[in-house]
């Protein structure tokens, strides 16, 4: 038998960027009750948080996140700040993500974030300077952009302009409270048209409900078969700068509610989807592992979704 920690050390020693399914299959099988099934390639998780979220009794330090990553075959993880009052009960500043990445530079990838209502007071040039500073400190993207404004509010558009100028991909949340839009996602489409050089990464109930063409609200977790004509397919077909983050209950629900459609969608949009969990508290259940395992995607599709797309989007070495 080989322990999870020994497995991780094997990954590190074997140059993770060149890790292949053949090496995984050659490793001794771990005890089933101790870990999930091994993926064809180690994951890069595009969506995690550290610190506190809404429960004051549950804190996730960076070291505990990395320990959880070791147990679940996750090579690297993006750590997302939360700075808007609508986003969480306990704010998570960019400095927290940067410090975590400094502590675990080979494992954690920091993003930065800035509330658009602050940008109102600092001006566009100052906002660009702030984001350049964060990028110089190691930030690879902007988010989680989870703000109680319309997605195309002028203040939001000001942030998108700064991210495009600085060259920071933006990971956003859409629902009925944060990043507000309408069925069909016209506000998001306006941003995609206005900022064609900015990479947008979609997340949240409103985004993932839009996988189906029959939605009436951007809240909740719709069940049942996916109807054709969803906004996500429409936008991905039309705009090369929009991607999807599979994290959280919303991401899992989108592909699991109609497994046949979900599998076809992931294959069809294999260049636009990134694996993510939204892991933010100890002992959190993450259904994506099992859902993706059951899909039995082609290995080349798994490589892109599990890690390749994140490497390309975030320019990881």
N, C-alpha and C positions, 0 to 999 in steps of 0.2 A: 504494500500500500504506500501511497505517497500523500503527504498532507497538502492542504491548500497553500500554505506558506512555501513549502518546497516547490510546488507547482509554479508559484509566482517567481521564485528564484530561478527556476529553469527557463521561464520566459525571458527574464532579464538577461541571463547569461547567453541566451540564444539569439539576441538582437531582435527585439519585438517587431521591428518594421519588416523583417523578412520571415516572420512566423507563418507557417502554413498548416493546413489541415492534416498533412501527413505526420507532423510532429505531434499534434494533438492526439491523433489516433494511436500513436506509439506509446503514449504514456499509460502507466497502469491505471486501471479503473479505480476511482475513489469510492469510498463507502457512500451508498446512495442517500443515507439519512443525513449526511453531513454537507452536501452541496448539490448544486444544480448540474444538469448535463453540460458537458464541455461544448462550447460553440466551435464552429469550423475555423474561426479566427477570433482572437481576443477582442472584446468590445472596446470602443471609445464611447463613453457616455456623454452626450452633449448637454445634459441637464441635471445638475445636482445643486444642493444648497448645504451650507454648514451654519452652525449656531442654533438659535431658536427660531421657531416658525410661529405657531399659535399656542403651543402647550408649554408653559413655563417649567414643567417638570421633565421635559424632553429636550436635551441639548445634544447636538451632533458636532463634536470636535473634528477637526481635519484628520487627526489620527484614526478616529473611529470610522470615518468615511473610507479612508484608505484600507483599513482592515476589512470592511465590507466589500470593497472592490476586489481585494485578494480572494475573498470567498466566492466571488461570482464572475471570475475570469474577465475582469474589467482592467484593461491596460492603463487608460487615462480617463479622467473625468473633468468636464467643465464645471467650475464653481461659479454660480450666478449670484450676484448681489440682488437685494430687494430694497429699494429706497423710497418707494411711494407709499403713502399711508393706506391706500386701498389694497396693497399687495400682501401685507402680512401684519400680524400684531407686533412682532419684534423685528425691527428693521435690521438689514444685513448690509453694511456699507461695502463699497468696493475695496476698501483697505483690508477688510476681513478676508476677502478672496485672494488679494495679492499676498497677504501674509501667509495664507495656507499654501499658495503656490511656491513661495520662497522656502517653506518648510519641506515641501515634497515636490521639488521642481521636475522630477521625472514622471510624476503621476497626476498632478493637478494643474488645470489650465484656467487662469483667472479671466473673468469678464469684468467690465466696468459698467456703471449705470449712472444716470442723472435724471432727476425728475424734470419734465418739461416746464413745470411752473417755476422752478428755480431759473431755468434758462430765460424766462421772461425778464428777470432782473439783471442777468449778467451780460446779455447781448450775444449776438451770433459769433463775433470774433472771439470773445472770452470763452464761449462754449467750445469752440474748436480748440482753443489752447488747452482747456481742461481735458478734453478727450485725447489730445496729442500727448499730454503728460501721462495719462493713464496708459496709453499705448507704449510709451517709452519705458514705463515701469513693468511692462509685460502683458498687459491686457490684450487678449486675442479677439475680443468682440464686445458688443454692447448688449446688456440685458441682465436679468429678465425685465423687459420693457412691459410693465404691468401697471397701467396708469388709468385713473378714473376720468378719462376724457374720450371724446370721439377719436377714432383712429386717425382721422384726417384733420383734427383740430389744428389751427395754425401753429400752436406751440409744439404739438407733436411733429408737424412737418418741419419745424425748425430743428428738432433733434435729428430727424432723418437726414436733413441737409448736412449737418455737422458730421454724422457718421459716414456719409458718402464721401465727404471731403477728406476725412481722416483715414478712411479705409477700414472701418470696423463693421463686420457683419452684425446684424441686429436680430436678436431673438425676442419675439413678441408674444404676448398673451392676448387673446380675444375672448370675451364673453359679454354678458349683458351689463356688466359693471365696469370692467377694465378693457381699454382698447375697443370701445363700443363701435359696432358696425350694424349692418342690416343683412338679412338673408341675401345671398349672392355676393356679399363682401365688396360692395362698391367703394367704401371708404379705403379699404386696403388696395383695391385696384388703382385708385387715384394715386396712392403713394408709390405703387409699383411703376406707374407711368411717369411720375414726376422725378423719380430717383432710379433710373435704370441701371446705374452702376453700383447701387447698394444691394447687398445680399440680405434678403429678409428670410427669417426662419420662423415658421408658424407653429403655434402651440396654444393649448387651452380649449375649453369646451366649444367656444364659438367657431374657432378654426376647424376643429376636427368634426363637429356636427356638419360642417359644410362639405364633407365628403359625399353627402347625399343631396339629391336634387329636390327633395320634398320638404325641407325644413321650414318651420315657421318662426323659430326662435333660435337665438345663439346661446341659450343656456341649457344646462342639463346634459344627459347622456342618452341620446336616442337609441332605441332598440329596434330589432327586426332588420329585414332586408334593406340594403342600400338602393335607393332609387337612382337611375341614371341622371346625368346632367348636373352633378355636384359642382360647386364653385371651385373646389380645390383642383379638380382635373381641368376645368376651364382655364384657371389662372396659370397652372403649370404648363399647359399647352401653349399659352399665349406669351408668357413672360419667363425668360430664362433666369430671373433673379429671385424666384420664390422657391423655398424649400420647406420641408416639414420635419418636425421634431416629434418622434413617436412616444414621448414621455407621458407620464401620469395616467390617471384613469381614462381621460379623454382620448389620448392616443391609442391606448390598448383597446378601448371600446370601439374606436373607428374601424379597426381591422378585424376585431373578433366578433362583432355583432352579425356580420355576414361573411363567414370565413372564406367562401369561394371568391366573393368580390374582393375581400381584403388581400388575399394572396395575389389575385390578378392585378390589383392596384399597386402592390409593392413591386411586382415584376415590371409593370408598365412604367412606374415612376422610380425605378431603382437608382437613378442618378440624382434624385431630389429628396431622398428620405434619409434621416439620420437616427440611429438608435439613441434612445434617452430613457431615463427612469423617473426623474423628478424625486430622487431619493433625498429626504430632508429630515428624517427622524429615525432614531434607533428602532429596530424590529419592524420597520415598514414593509408591508407586503408589496412586491413588485411583480405583476402578472405578465409583463412583457417577455420574460425569459421563456415561460411555458408556451405562451401564445406563438412566439416566433419559432420555437422548436417544433410545434405541431404543424406549422405551415410547410415545413420541408421545402424551403426555397432552394433554387439552384445555388450552388456554391459561389458562383460569380456574383449573384445578387446579394447573398449574405455578406460577402467581402465588402461590397460598396456600402450597404446599409449599416453593417455592424461597425465599420471603421473608415473605409476608404473615402466616403463623402465628407466626413468630418475632417480628415487629413487635408483634403483638397480645399474645403471652404475656409478652414482656419489656418491654412498654410503651415501645417505642422511638419517638422522634419522627422 
